[in-house]
Amino acid sequence: MKNFNINNTKERVEVMALFGYEMTPCEPLSFKRRGVQEVEEVTELLEAKVCFDGNFARHFFDVMVGRRHHRLEFDSKSLYWYLVA
């Protein structure tokens, strides 16, 4: 699958998420990129995982938006969401 983020950098995004939903403590529902009016609706949550970095955690979510695969990251230290891929 082609990665649209050519420079492999993180892009900060605004995310609407549902917290405390059954077995998944956090589920992203949609996200919006800066400078873009369109809101990307998450159609499927493929995988959620946590990586610990010292005393803080980074949460990764592999999601589908229609037929496109994206990876969202939530940094628990800065409380920012990023679009990674």
Secondary structure, DSSP 8 states (H G I E B T S, - for coil): ---S-TT---EEEEEEEEEEETTEEEEEEEEEETT---EEE--EEEEEEEEEETTEEEEEEEEEETTEEEEEEEETTTTEEEE--
